[in-house]
Amino acid sequence: MIDETHFPGRQSRLLFAYLVAEACRAVPRDELAEALWAEAPPATWDKALSVLVSKLRGLLADRGVDGAHALTGAFGCYRLDLPEGTWVDVLAATDAAHEAEQAIASGELERTKAAASLAATLLDRPFLPGEEGEWVEEKRREFADLRERALTALAEACLRSGEAPEAVQWAEQTVTLAPFRETGYRRLMEAHVASGNRAEALRVYEQCRRLLADELGTYPSPETESIYRELLEAPVDASVPKNTGRMAPLVVEGEQSGFAPLKSADEARGRRRWRGYAAPALIGLLVAAFAVPMFSFGEGSPNSAVAGTVTFDGVWTGAERVSFEKVITAFNRLYPKVKVKYTPVGANVTTIVATAVAGGYPPDMADLPQPGFVKELARQGHLKPLTYARSTIRKNFTPVWQQLGTFDGKLYALVFKAANKSLLWYNVRAFRAARAAPPKTWTQLLADAKLLVAAGVPAYSIAGLDGWTLTDLFENVYLRTYGAAKYRALAAHEIKWTDPTVVHALQIMAQVIGDRASLAGGIAAALQSGITDSVRNAFSTPPKAAIVFGGDFVASYIRSSTRAKSDTDFKAVPFPTIAPGAGSNAVEIGADLFVTFRDTPAIEAFVKFLATAPAAEAWARLGGFGTANTNVPPSAYPDAMTRAIELPLETVTSVVFDMSDEQPAAFGSTVGQGEWELFPQLLANPSHVKRIATELEASATAAYEKPK
């Protein structure tokens, strides 16, 4: 047995705990240093880490383990391989929960109860209490979710076994642990009915309905409504309801209600799984080499110790404000003593924040949609680096997304919310009638246009009245033709607008906007159409066009201005590939960048929470939200259309900001000036490519010479 009293100090204990939790993975030394000392490692941290490793090897030797072979170091990494038969409570708990889900899926009820009881008992203990650090907090969230899943399996097994009172007990605990997961309420209602207590089942439904309405502004899902009615309308003497499949099974193929299949701890680390589950009282008999009770290290809970106020200025108003406040509510469940004061300042957030910074009274945090402005604030020294959150961000976002928040080599911003702007929307029925397939390449797009025109429907609905729709179209054409590097150079005006690459991209764009027969109403109508008009043209019945170029926001325009239904009437696909190479599948985004102007424990706690999946899920379930957080499950999105649009953000390998957000406003985002003036002129005269390029360059030169 190894417990905390055997360790020479706190850091030695933390190092051992981290290596055990990452069993059989080579952990880089700098990652270990960050876990031990966060953002303030000692100047000689490398030597200090070596000393800690040496002491750990000695401790292992005292327990009869060859420390040099168990704890190895190579290529700047350390790896811990525990002896065969070693029992570690956190790994045993993970394996037991996995075993329970497998068992309930195959109908082995007694095996489910034994494994789930073990997992729930182990996971009820605090993980490294008294310790702080983002990896500790992340593990706590992980184990809380794992315990809820084990209790769900236990409740289901008891319900199927006819042990209704026990099922009620376990289902109540799942609702307490995960109050926004409807599966827990459904199972609890079922358990109460099986116990003959219909009034209590009704109370549970009302509790669920009220919570969702008050906290999320939504209603119970059709599955919950359906099961609720069936349970209450069943005969009084009905036996325990069968698992009809209406309630989400614990292990299913594909999409799930609220959680994804578990990997066992050993499967995740390439180890042989420990399969000897028994009642908790028998745990001691299962220890072969030595035991590592990581849940029992220390005492206390860190979250309650963090207190303070965080002021936050953001762009979101209306429904989006309500959605973000649900994120704050989720944060306060973990940090009840931190008050986040959100101020919705709308589209003028950049001006308001700039004024506040100039006056010396900026908010603690801000949501800034212009990366160019963020870059300037960072260079002027107004922003605080998010060094303390780097590990959390790294575990939830791929490197390409981390880089988007990095300026001059330092991480200053978290890309919390992202809008996919590299999409093509098409009328499903019009494409089917024309025997056209959704285009994957630009060549296929042009061929589809001919098929659609031949079938009597113009291909493209262009919103020429809104200059930004044309800039978005050009930006996607340029990105998919020349890649992210040249795109960024053009955004910074390091490439002139008269450059051959720009002229070529304008010529490619003209293949669409200059195809008069393929434009809804011709060029004259396109010049007078706004975004709402273009959507109505393509998705009303009968359609006047079949294709709209635009970001994920187009879905809301379609739903609000037409009766078209997703999948049956409209769908979205990635913007067509134009040229092979690194930019062939690159994605343009509009982004909400979270930045900080101060450092306090409360601010740091909020930033680290915002980088996790629970923060993103709190908004994603409400709709109107996209994220690149790789740990957000597909089930978090409210419908198949949203999943199809937003999930690709998690795996894309090349991402760029909307070019207009990185340019001076006078050139990239002002009505009647710069691009918004000149791209409509290209629509009106698509053959005048070189003249338009020359005028774009003159406008850009003037704008870039002035302060942004």
Secondary structure as UniProt FT lines:
FT   HELIX           4..6
FT   HELIX           10..21
FT   TURN            22..24
FT   STRAND          27..28
FT   HELIX           29..37
FT   TURN            38..39
FT   TURN            43..44
FT   HELIX           45..62
FT   TURN            63..64
FT   HELIX           67..70
FT   STRAND          71..74
FT   TURN            75..76
FT   STRAND          77..80
FT   TURN            84..85
FT   STRAND          87..88
FT   HELIX           89..105
FT   TURN            106..107
FT   HELIX           109..123
FT   TURN            129..130
FT   HELIX           134..160
FT   TURN            161..162
FT   HELIX           164..177
FT   TURN            179..180
FT   HELIX           182..194
FT   TURN            195..196
FT   HELIX           198..211
FT   HELIX           212..216
FT   HELIX           222..233
FT   TURN            236..237
FT   HELIX           265..269
FT   HELIX           280..286
FT   STRAND          291..292
FT   HELIX           294..296
FT   HELIX           303..305
FT   STRAND          308..314
FT   HELIX           318..334
FT   TURN            336..337
FT   STRAND          338..344
FT   HELIX           346..348
FT   HELIX           349..359
FT   STRAND          365..368
FT   HELIX           371..379
FT   TURN            380..381
FT   HELIX           387..389
FT   HELIX           390..396
FT   HELIX           399..404
FT   STRAND          406..407
FT   TURN            408..409
FT   STRAND          410..411
FT   STRAND          414..420
FT   STRAND          423..427
FT   HELIX           428..433
FT   TURN            434..435
FT   HELIX           442..454
FT   TURN            455..456
FT   TURN            464..465
FT   HELIX           467..491
FT   TURN            492..493
FT   TURN            497..498
FT   HELIX           500..513
FT   HELIX           516..518
FT   TURN            520..521
FT   HELIX           522..527
FT   HELIX           531..539
FT   STRAND          547..549
FT   TURN            552..553
FT   HELIX           554..561
FT   TURN            567..569
FT   STRAND          570..574
FT   TURN            582..585
FT   STRAND          587..596
FT   HELIX           601..610
FT   HELIX           613..620
FT   TURN            621..622
FT   TURN            630..631
FT   HELIX           634..636
FT   HELIX           640..646
FT   HELIX           647..650
FT   STRAND          655..657
FT   HELIX           659..662
FT   HELIX           665..668
FT   TURN            671..672
FT   HELIX           674..684
FT   TURN            686..687
FT   HELIX           689..705
//
